[in-house]
Amino acid sequence: MRPETPHSMTPRILAPLLLALYAVIFLAPGFFVVPPLDRDEARFAQASKQMLESGDFVAIRFNDEARNKKPAGIYWMQAASAALFGGPAGAPIWAYRIPSALGAVLAVVFTYLAGAALMDRRAAWTGAALFAVSILLIAEGHIAKTDAMLCAAVTATQAGLAHAFLRHRTEPEPLARWGDMLLVWGGIGIATLLKGPIGPMVAILTVAGIWLLGGGIAWLRHTRPRTGVLLALAIVLPWAILITRETGGTFWTQAIGGDMLSKAAGGQESHGGWPGTYLALVTATLFPASILLVPAAWRAARRRAEPWALFLIAWVVPAWIVFELVPTKLPHYVLPLYPALALVIGSYLTARRSGEPEQTPLWARIAHIALWAVVAVALAAAITVIPYIYGGGTIRIADLLLAPVILAAAGWLLSTVLRGTWSRVLPAAAVLAAVTCGIVFQRTLPSSEDLLVSPRLAAAAEAAGYRPGLPITAAGYTEPSLVFLTATDIRLAADGADAAAFVAGHPGAFALIEQKEQPAFDRALASAGIAVDPIGTVAGFNYSRGRKVTIALFRERGR
């Protein structure tokens, strides 16, 4: 192979840097203003906060319970980030989101690196840029949990596999590259430390898919598997040994039997779905680039014998089938497959810019464009409706004006596709994503006050004199975000009577009592001869449970 010169290396270094900056632009709106979200984000952030508070970085705990569900990787990253921005006492929720934002940025960069091995660099850049503006990636980059960083680790693995696969086809006997080994096996190790078997599963199914499609398996030796397995084990085993010793093996029985197998057996926590759910959602979750998904997928299927298409099909199809068959479904589960979809679209868009004729049936293109238009209209409508429903029932002029902005941006992108002005598709998609996600995260969510129950409760308690360290309990409304915004040692009472017992044993205690627990709370206090002073009421909508709530705040009068 021709050696790299400084001049030829400059674009290869510059392209990932520009993509990273590009991704940051779309992640910035709302990043610092959206309050902690229930339930997963608040649980992850609170568990990371407790690591800093306790100094125990092995066991994972939420409130006073062990959280034996996922390995510790993301908690370490969040704890490190929070330590830099105020520590457990002062770090705001956005400090815990930084690893997710970094994961989203890295996922975009690794998408480009994977694409650069498989196809023309312009196509790779276009695909990575379209992935950067996808709604699902931007949303996960705003949430302090595992999935954006997991996507980065999986995409790093796939980038290493792509380089090894393509290099083997052009030079069957080259020296194995250390960079490919680090990407593949380092990515597998980190993915395992983040979310257990998901990362290895995607890699294994990709290799199996390539083999089944006729791509062979000899190419895998260029990833130095013997050394690589040792690297992956070196990443995972130290924590695995420590958590086994600390919990006596309980972590594994609960993580595997209580979490992973329960998801495979049925819809865990009411998150079930039929096979085909992810296919039905992809137009919305890959929006706005999904406008080209059907013709791009059609083209890749027709060219499945070509190395780039073979690899991307092997990346997506086997794992997608597995995710569709698992009963528990959440939209972000398939995020590690979206880089491949984005690269398929990038290749299609670049080919059309070069004059390649369209071969997708007209009916398929029309049907998918119609579905995409429905999604665009639904998003524009949500911009107006959500603040009205959850913002006090007032129609705001600004929200009425923002919906046409989204529709105008969507119309521009639609017109570029219908007219075939392919050079404008990426700019139009970027504008539409910036407008839509900017409005949703910077305005719609923060202004929907009825959804912000925990922040309003915490603010009301603070205004009445509550400070961390003072006794506090909650009954009826015990969402994880309330724990994060008040104190680790808040007593999450089983019912109103349990909350009253806590108040009876802690002079000056604060109590946050949801309306349905109020009678039991009052009766138990009366029986104990304890008096409390009402200090406020917060009403809103608990979106985790899908119902309205009214929570009264009390403080024990003092004895």
Secondary structure as GFF3:
##gff-version 3
##sequence-region A 1 559
A	DSSP	alpha_helix	6	27	.	.	.	ID=ss1
A	DSSP	alpha_helix	40	54	.	.	.	ID=ss2
A	DSSP	beta_strand	61	62	.	.	.	ID=ss3
A	DSSP	beta_strand	65	66	.	.	.	ID=ss4
A	DSSP	alpha_helix	73	84	.	.	.	ID=ss5
A	DSSP	alpha_helix	87	90	.	.	.	ID=ss6
A	DSSP	alpha_helix	93	118	.	.	.	ID=ss7
A	DSSP	alpha_helix	121	132	.	.	.	ID=ss8
A	DSSP	alpha_helix	135	141	.	.	.	ID=ss9
A	DSSP	alpha_helix	147	170	.	.	.	ID=ss10
A	DSSP	alpha_helix	178	181	.	.	.	ID=ss11
A	DSSP	pi_helix	182	186	.	.	.	ID=ss12
A	DSSP	alpha_helix	187	195	.	.	.	ID=ss13
A	DSSP	alpha_helix	198	212	.	.	.	ID=ss14
A	DSSP	three_ten_helix	218	223	.	.	.	ID=ss15
A	DSSP	alpha_helix	225	247	.	.	.	ID=ss16
A	DSSP	alpha_helix	250	252	.	.	.	ID=ss17
A	DSSP	pi_helix	253	260	.	.	.	ID=ss18
A	DSSP	alpha_helix	261	265	.	.	.	ID=ss19
A	DSSP	three_ten_helix	268	270	.	.	.	ID=ss20
A	DSSP	alpha_helix	277	285	.	.	.	ID=ss21
A	DSSP	three_ten_helix	289	292	.	.	.	ID=ss22
A	DSSP	alpha_helix	293	302	.	.	.	ID=ss23
A	DSSP	alpha_helix	307	325	.	.	.	ID=ss24
A	DSSP	three_ten_helix	331	337	.	.	.	ID=ss25
A	DSSP	alpha_helix	338	353	.	.	.	ID=ss26
A	DSSP	alpha_helix	362	390	.	.	.	ID=ss27
A	DSSP	alpha_helix	397	419	.	.	.	ID=ss28
A	DSSP	three_ten_helix	422	424	.	.	.	ID=ss29
A	DSSP	alpha_helix	425	439	.	.	.	ID=ss30
A	DSSP	pi_helix	440	444	.	.	.	ID=ss31
A	DSSP	alpha_helix	445	447	.	.	.	ID=ss32
A	DSSP	three_ten_helix	449	451	.	.	.	ID=ss33
A	DSSP	alpha_helix	453	463	.	.	.	ID=ss34
A	DSSP	beta_strand	472	475	.	.	.	ID=ss35
A	DSSP	alpha_helix	480	485	.	.	.	ID=ss36
A	DSSP	beta_strand	491	492	.	.	.	ID=ss37
A	DSSP	alpha_helix	496	505	.	.	.	ID=ss38
A	DSSP	beta_strand	510	514	.	.	.	ID=ss39
A	DSSP	three_ten_helix	515	517	.	.	.	ID=ss40
A	DSSP	alpha_helix	518	528	.	.	.	ID=ss41
A	DSSP	beta_strand	532	542	.	.	.	ID=ss42
A	DSSP	beta_strand	547	556	.	.	.	ID=ss43
###
